[in-house]
Amino acid sequence: MTDPRSEPAEEVTSAETPDALGAYPRLTPPQLQALSEHGTVVPVSEGQVLARAGEPIGSFFAVIEGRVGVQDTDPDADGQRARTEVHGPGRFVGDIGLLEGQPSFATVTALEAGTVLAVPIPALERIVTGDPVLGDIILRAYLIRRSLAIGAGAGLRIVGSRFSPDTRRLLDFAARNRIPHRLLDLDGDHAAELIVRRLSLDVGDLPVVIVGGTRIMRNPSVADVSEALGIRRAQPRPTCDLLVVGAGPAGLAATVYAASDGLSVVLCDSVATGGQAARSARIENYLGFPAGISGAELAERARLQAAKFGATVIAPAAAEALDAAGGAITVRFSDGTTVTPRAVVVASGMEYRRLAAKNLDRFEYTSVYYAATINEARECGIDPVVVVGGGNSAGQAAVFLAGTASHVHLVVRGDELGADMSRYLVAQVEDHPRITVHVRSEVVEAAGGSRLESVTVEHRPSGAREELPTAHLFVFIGAVPATAWLGPGLERDERGYLLTGPRPGAAEPLVQPFETSAPGVFAVGDVRSGSVKRMSAAVGEGASVVKMVHDYLATGGSRS
């Protein structure tokens, strides 16, 4: 296979890398001693490779004596010089992918003779989920490192046009699964052109994904990339006590509580764990996190917690049909596999509403975003952006993007920000010097050639129009329940949300508050009619439904 690299990497860090935000803590001798009970101290020689970019990592490594170098970018894959971090005694290497079976996104090499502590991954998983002190040090460092890698654009290289829907699908997949990546844009990146010529690629080969600098994937599907990264390692069990569809906060909570109770649980999601919450750069009003927490970190912690209790987590895995006829429940997935669980929790959440503006459909897959994370911020750079919406998601996006964009225009249909936005966010938005709020306004038209160049905003009371230059439009105007995959068999309200609990006039009175019209099929979170659209409420429903599942299973499925 052709190697896209042309010259060897150059080390640019000569001194031991200092800690960054807690990403590189130095373990104390007692902590190293505690770790050594789970692993083996092994000698290493100068130049010995402990982990190679693009390949699975066999062990967790902590430095006892000597120094190791971590080369966290692909040498010359995009015309940049590779950067090497240097770590000495007490430091450990790796990031959150080590706990999720992903290949290394960096090459780790011994810079001098010494010794390292090698801990098998299963033992590391037990430490992270079982030791409240040492486990939290490692997990916290791993989560921060992954965020730093994403911000730096390390990891995968996706070579293609940013105006290609196929490229955008791969970018969205990497972003939703929190995979470090960088786009080499054929429409303006000289390094992308060099790689295309070097690999003799034609149009049918694009986009290309480069894993570890050496593995070349030509026009891969999301499933292909998922398999290469070890994201979807498990297959759904043919039978289980509980199948949870949707891995947002509600689904994750149901999975953790059910699995901790001893039920056999399969959790699946069509894209990634975390749901809409994982797209939030910082959640500041979630109980217990006064300084805020990123949605991605919350999702990673919950996923590890679910795995700790033995749940099987599968993503991407798209459920496309549910059959509850005859008392038996069968769920079919898009790849043809089926699962026959004793009970199902539907936590499939919402699908984003699209903006009905003239000509906007031309740019839907290239310039319109429904999340504002570090990945989208990196794509936008310092360009001005337009955010549409008046709720918390729009406010969080505007404040976050204003940290990098030259200007943010927040377009709000309502009369004032405070109608649907939390007070703390209103204050942040109104006080930010790079945010302009357009109230009682809406985006009515998009314009551009091969890319979005501007949007037209109309002030509804006066009819006055203003053209705002931008190549990036963020839309947060609500969503509709993701229930189409369920078919017509389950009862819904007038807006499409699943009806649950006892209802006057129902053919059969339901005894479980979160149970749908199909016996053994429950609904929690945003997809449920009458739910409170807050993350803490979704977690509460996910935890509460487990008791109802137990009651249902204890009666053998009887509603009497």
Helices and strands as residue ranges (DSSP letters): H 29-36, E 40-44, E 49-51, E 59-65, E 68-71, E 84-87, G 96-99, E 107-110, E 114-120, H 121-130, H 134-152, E 156-160, H 165-176, E 181-185, H 190-198, G 203-205, E 208-211, E 215-218, H 222-228, E 239-245, H 249-260, E 265-268, G 275-279, H 295-308, E 312-314, E 319-323, G 325-327, E 330-333, E 338-346, E 350-352, G 360-363, E 368-369, H 374-380, E 385-388, H 392-401, E 408-411, G 417-419, H 423-431, E 435-438, E 441-448, E 452-459, E 465-469, E 473-475, E 479-481, G 484-486, E 521-523, G 525-527, H 535-554
